[in-house]
Amino acid sequence: MVSTGYFDELETRSMDARAKDIAAALPAQIARAQALCGYGDTLAGIDAAQVTQVADLADLPVLRKSELGRAQASQPPFGGFTTKPACGFSHVFQSPGPIYEPSSVAPNWWRMGRFLHACGIGKGDIVQNCFGYHLTPAGMIFESGARAVGAAVLPAGTGQTELQVIAARDVGTTAYAGTPDYLKVILEKADEMGVTLGITRAAVGGGALFPSLRAWYAERGITCLQCYATADLGNIAYETPAVEGMIVDEDVILEIVTPGTGIPVATGEVGEVVVTTLNPDYPLIRFATGDLSAVMEGPSPCGRTNLRIKGWMGRADQTTKIKGMFVRPEQVADLVAHHSEITRARVIASRVGEQDVMTVRIESSSGDAAAYGASVAQLLKMKGQIEVVAPGSLPKDGLVIEDQRTYE
């Protein structure tokens, strides 16, 4: 059942009305953060009552994920950044790092409802949720959004593609939620099995939606839109049927800054995405995502009036998302340190048949690629193709993670 209109009236507020609401909400959020031990003295001396507009945030420090991780290690699980203890939340999740994230069953807590509504998902729909439900929060993030729009959920998780097809057929799945390329795997398996599925909409995240893949879905009658979300922040921005950039969610404040500085860039310039949430349970102030994007000028043709960004444009560092999971330079360093005969290693992200492929090129005197399979899976958190090359073969260009995918 295709939904119409907007999720709520906040999406079409005037600029003045939105600024007025931010002026009321932002000082209260800064004050909440100042009361939390996680921020320590970093917000000391700030007059919360004077932080009333987005531009005022530039005077506050940026909070980086590495700082959050260190705080969590010394004060588990949330590092003193939440207004409630762990037992006060409905769920506690663990992402690679490890980094712990709280969750709540409060309505639309992760702010995913607006995105699913924009996808045309609502009452009468059954969403096959192919995001993981174990430890990491993606599955619950999208389930929360489905509840917010009144859709039913088939909590399918990842893998077991043949069973995914059977379940989609038997329960009458009408919409898909998951990484961009896994739906193609399901549909091709359905073709192989001679099964016709009724999926007409797809809400995707966790990786780039390449234009060729979007077109492939469109040829099969499936409208596929993507969102930009993280495990720490929830939904940040989302596509609408206009498919002209991404609309920033109404309950976050987004800045684009020069990477590593926290200084806002000019409108249209590429920089690092920094987000301040208005969630009273988890007030993250100027949280640096490490992702690159740029603000788009002018309103969206869809009628929503909030800020637009161009979407994900890469990483401010070499951290790269492959198959929906981040691979970080320190993980590659751990792989090298794990085997004394490895001198250097490089992870290469590429695309084959509309799917992400991870190749791990290892400089080693041992020519046995199979000997490194278990270590790669353990330390990089996913399996990949392994190529062993002679010591000194890898380029000396400073890269340990090379992204060969194109996003045009």
C-alpha positions in Angstrom: 0.0 0.0 0.0 1.6 3.2 -1.1 1.5 6.1 1.4 1.0 9.7 0.3 1.7 13.1 1.7 4.3 13.7 4.4 5.2 11.9 7.6 4.4 14.9 9.7 4.0 18.7 9.4 7.6 19.2 10.5 8.8 18.2 7.1 7.2 21.3 5.4 8.0 24.0 8.0 9.1 27.3 6.9 12.8 28.2 7.5 11.7 30.7 10.2 9.5 28.1 11.9 12.3 25.5 11.9 14.9 28.0 13.2 12.4 29.0 16.0 12.0 25.4 17.0 15.8 24.8 17.0 16.2 27.9 19.2 14.0 26.2 21.8 15.4 22.7 21.5 19.1 23.2 21.1 19.9 25.0 24.4 18.0 22.3 26.4 20.1 19.6 24.6 23.4 21.3 25.3 22.4 21.6 28.9 21.6 17.9 29.1 25.0 17.1 27.6 26.8 19.4 30.1 25.3 17.4 32.9 26.8 14.1 31.6 30.2 12.9 32.8 31.1 11.7 29.3 31.6 15.2 28.1 33.8 16.0 31.1 35.0 19.6 30.9 34.7 19.8 27.1 31.5 21.8 27.3 32.5 23.8 30.4 32.2 27.5 30.1 29.5 27.2 27.4 26.4 29.1 28.1 23.8 26.7 26.8 21.1 29.4 26.7 23.2 31.2 24.1 23.5 28.2 21.7 20.3 28.8 19.8 21.2 28.4 16.1 23.2 26.1 14.0 26.0 28.6 13.5 26.5 28.7 17.3 27.6 25.1 17.3 30.9 26.0 15.6 32.2 27.3 18.9 31.7 23.8 20.5 34.2 21.0 20.2 33.7 18.0 17.9 33.1 14.6 19.4 34.9 11.8 17.6 34.1 8.2 17.6 37.6 7.4 18.9 36.8 9.6 22.0 33.5 7.8 22.4 35.3 4.4 22.3 37.8 5.5 24.9 35.1 6.8 27.2 33.1 3.5 26.9 36.2 1.5 27.7 36.7 3.4 31.0 33.0 3.6 31.8 31.1 0.9 30.1 28.8 0.5 28.3 28.0 4.1 27.1 30.9 6.1 28.4 28.7 8.5 30.4 27.0 9.9 27.3 23.4 8.8 28.0 20.9 10.3 30.3 19.7 6.8 31.5 21.6 3.7 32.6 21.9 0.7 30.4 19.0 -1.0 32.2 16.8 2.1 31.3 16.9 1.2 27.6 15.1 -1.6 25.8 18.2 -2.8 24.0 22.0 -2.5 24.1 23.9 -3.1 20.9 27.5 -3.7 20.1 29.1 -2.5 16.8 32.7 -3.3 15.7 35.3 -1.5 17.8 33.6 -2.4 20.1 31.2 0.5 20.4 28.0 0.2 22.4 24.8 1.8 21.3 21.5 2.2 23.3 18.1 1.6 21.8 14.5 2.2 22.8 11.1 1.0 21.7 9.7 4.6 22.1 8.0 5.6 18.8 10.4 6.3 16.0 13.3 6.5 18.4 15.8 5.9 15.6 13.9 8.4 13.3 13.5 5.9 10.4 9.8 6.5 10.0 10.2 9.5 7.7 12.4 7.5 5.4 10.1 4.5 5.1 7.1 6.9 4.6 9.0 8.6 1.8 9.6 5.2 0.2 5.8 4.7 0.1 5.8 2.0 2.9 2.9 2.1 5.3 -0.1 0.2 6.6 -0.9 -2.9 4.6 2.8 -3.5 3.8 5.0 -6.4 4.9 8.6 -5.4 5.1 11.2 -8.1 4.7 13.9 -6.7 7.0 17.3 -8.2 5.9 19.4 -6.1 8.2 21.1 -8.0 11.0 19.4 -8.3 14.4 22.3 -9.7 16.4 24.6 -7.3 18.3 24.5 -4.5 15.7 21.4 -2.3 15.6 20.5 -2.0 11.9 17.7 -4.6 12.1 16.1 -2.9 15.0 16.6 0.6 13.5 14.6 -0.4 10.4 12.0 -2.3 12.4 11.4 0.8 14.5 10.8 2.7 11.3 8.3 0.1 10.1 6.4 0.3 13.4 6.3 4.1 13.0 4.5 3.8 9.6 2.3 0.9 10.6 3.9 -1.8 8.4 4.3 -5.4 9.4 7.8 -6.9 9.6 9.3 -10.2 8.6 12.6 -10.2 10.6 14.6 -12.0 8.0 18.2 -11.0 8.9 21.0 -11.9 6.6 21.8 -15.0 4.6 19.9 -18.2 3.8 18.8 -16.7 0.5 16.6 -19.7 -0.5 14.6 -19.4 2.7 14.4 -15.7 2.2 12.7 -16.3 -1.2 10.3 -18.9 0.3 9.4 -16.6 3.2 8.8 -13.6 0.9 6.5 -15.7 -1.3 4.6 -17.3 1.6 3.9 -14.2 3.7 3.4 -11.8 0.8 6.3 -9.5 1.3 5.7 -6.1 -0.4 8.8 -4.2 0.6 12.5 -4.9 1.3 14.8 -3.3 3.9 18.5 -4.2 3.7 21.8 -3.4 2.0 21.5 -2.2 -1.6 22.8 -5.3 -3.3 21.3 -8.1 -1.3 17.8 -7.6 -2.7 19.3 -8.4 -6.2 20.7 -11.7 -4.7 17.2 -12.6 -3.4 15.5 -11.7 -6.7 17.9 -13.7 -8.8 17.5 -16.7 -6.5 13.7 -16.3 -6.9 14.1 -16.4 -10.7 16.3 -19.5 -10.4 13.5 -21.1 -8.3 10.7 -20.0 -10.6 9.1 -17.9 -7.8 7.5 -14.5 -8.5 7.8 -12.1 -5.6 5.6 -9.1 -4.8 8.3 -6.7 -3.7 7.6 -3.2 -5.2 9.6 -0.9 -2.8 13.0 -1.1 -1.3 14.4 1.0 1.6 18.2 0.5 1.6 21.2 1.6 3.6 24.6 0.4 4.8 26.3 0.9 1.5 26.2 3.0 -1.7 23.2 2.5 -4.0 24.9 2.6 -7.4 22.8 4.1 -10.3 23.1 0.9 -12.4 21.6 -1.1 -9.5 18.8 1.4 -8.9 18.0 1.1 -12.7 18.1 -2.7 -12.5 15.5 -2.6 -9.7 13.4 0.0 -11.6 13.3 -2.4 -14.6 11.6 -4.9 -12.3 9.1 -2.5 -11.1 10.8 -1.8 -7.8 11.3 1.7 -6.4 14.5 1.8 -4.5 15.5 4.7 -2.2 18.4 5.0 0.2 19.0 6.6 3.6 22.1 7.8 5.4 22.2 6.4 8.9 24.7 5.3 11.5 24.6 3.0 14.5 25.4 5.9 16.9 23.0 8.5 15.4 20.2 6.6 13.7 18.8 8.1 10.6 20.5 11.3 9.5 19.1 11.9 6.0 17.1 10.2 3.4 16.0 10.1 -0.3 12.5 10.9 -1.4 10.9 10.0 -4.8 12.4 13.3 -6.2 15.8 11.6 -5.9 17.6 14.9 -5.8 20.0 14.6 -2.8 19.0 13.6 0.7 16.7 15.4 3.1 18.2 15.9 6.6 15.9 14.4 9.3 14.0 16.9 11.4 15.4 15.8 14.7 19.1 16.2 13.9 21.2 19.2 13.2 23.8 18.6 10.5 27.0 20.6 9.7 29.6 20.1 7.0 33.0 21.0 8.3 36.6 20.9 7.1 37.8 17.4 8.1 39.8 17.3 11.4 38.9 20.9 12.3 35.2 21.3 13.1 35.2 24.6 11.1 32.1 24.8 8.8 32.8 24.9 5.1 31.0 27.1 2.6 27.7 25.9 1.2 28.3 23.4 -1.6 31.9 22.5 -0.5 32.7 18.9 0.4 33.5 18.3 4.0 33.0 16.0 6.9 29.5 15.4 8.2 29.0 16.5 11.9 25.7 15.7 13.6 24.0 17.0 16.7 21.0 14.9 17.8 18.0 16.2 19.6 17.3 12.8 21.2 17.1 13.5 25.0 18.2 10.0 25.9 21.4 10.1 24.0 22.5 13.7 23.4 25.4 13.5 21.0 26.8 17.0 20.3 28.7 17.7 17.1 29.4 14.0 16.6 31.9 13.5 13.7 30.8 10.7 11.4 34.0 10.6 9.3 31.8 10.7 6.2 32.1 13.3 3.4 29.2 15.1 1.9 28.1 18.6 0.7 25.1 20.8 1.2 22.8 21.2 -1.9 21.3 24.7 -2.4 17.6 25.2 -2.8 14.5 23.3 -1.8 13.7 19.7 -2.8 11.1 19.3 -5.6 9.3 16.9 -3.2 8.2 19.8 -1.1 10.2 19.0 2.1 11.9 22.1 3.2 14.8 21.0 5.4 18.5 21.1 4.4 19.6 18.7 1.6 22.9 17.0 1.2 24.4 15.2 -1.7 24.6 11.9 0.1 27.6 9.8 1.0 30.7 11.0 -0.9 33.4 8.9 0.7 35.4 9.0 4.0 37.4 11.7 5.6 39.9 9.0 6.4 40.6 5.7 4.8 37.9 3.9 6.7 35.7 2.2 4.0 32.3 0.5 4.1 32.3 -2.8 2.3 29.2 -5.1 2.2 27.6 -2.8 4.8 30.5 -3.0 7.3 33.3 -0.5 8.0 36.9 -1.7 7.5 39.3 0.6 9.3 43.1 1.0 8.8 43.8 -0.2 12.3 42.1 -3.5 11.4 44.6 -3.9 8.5 47.4 -3.1 10.9 46.2 -5.8 13.3 46.3 -8.3 10.4 49.9 -7.5 9.6 50.9 -7.8 13.2 49.1 -11.1 13.6 51.5 -12.9 11.2 55.2 -12.3 11.5 55.9 -13.1 7.9 53.5 -10.4 6.6 55.3 -7.2 5.8 52.4 -5.1 4.4 48.8 -5.5 3.4 46.2 -3.6 1.4 42.4 -4.0 1.3 40.8 -3.3 -2.0 37.1 -2.6 -2.4 35.6 -3.2 -5.8 32.3 -4.1 -7.5 31.5 -7.3 -9.4 28.0 -8.0 -10.7 26.5 -5.1 -8.6 28.0 -6.6 -5.4 30.8 -5.4 -3.2 34.0 -7.5 -3.2 36.8 -7.2 -0.7 40.2 -8.3 -1.9 43.1 -8.5 0.7 46.5 -8.2 -0.9 49.2 -9.5 1.4 53.0 -9.1 1.1 54.4 -12.3 2.4 57.2 -14.8 1.8 54.5 -17.5 2.2 52.6 -18.1 -1.0 49.6 -19.8 0.7 46.6 -17.5 0.6 44.4 -20.1 2.4 46.6 -19.7 5.5 45.3 -16.2 6.0 41.6 -16.8 5.5 40.7 -17.3 9.2 42.7 -14.2 10.3 41.0 -12.0 7.6 37.6 -13.1 8.7 38.4 -12.6 12.3 40.1 -9.3 12.2 38.3 -7.6 9.2 35.0 -9.1 10.3 34.2 -10.5 6.9 35.5 -12.9 4.3 37.3 -11.7 1.3 39.5 -12.8 -1.7 43.1 -13.1 -0.6 46.1 -12.5 -2.9 49.6 -13.1 -1.7 52.3 -11.0 -3.4 56.0 -10.8 -2.9 57.5 -8.4 -0.3 57.9 -5.0 -1.8 55.2 -5.4 -4.4 52.5 -3.1 -3.0 52.7 0.6 -4.0 54.3 2.9 -1.4 51.5 5.5 -1.6 50.4 5.4 2.0 47.1 3.6 1.3 46.1 0.5 3.3 42.5 0.6 2.1 41.9 1.4 -1.6 38.3 2.0 -2.8 38.1 1.2 -6.6 34.4 1.7 -6.8 32.9 4.6 -8.7 29.9 6.5 -7.4 28.8 8.2 -10.5 
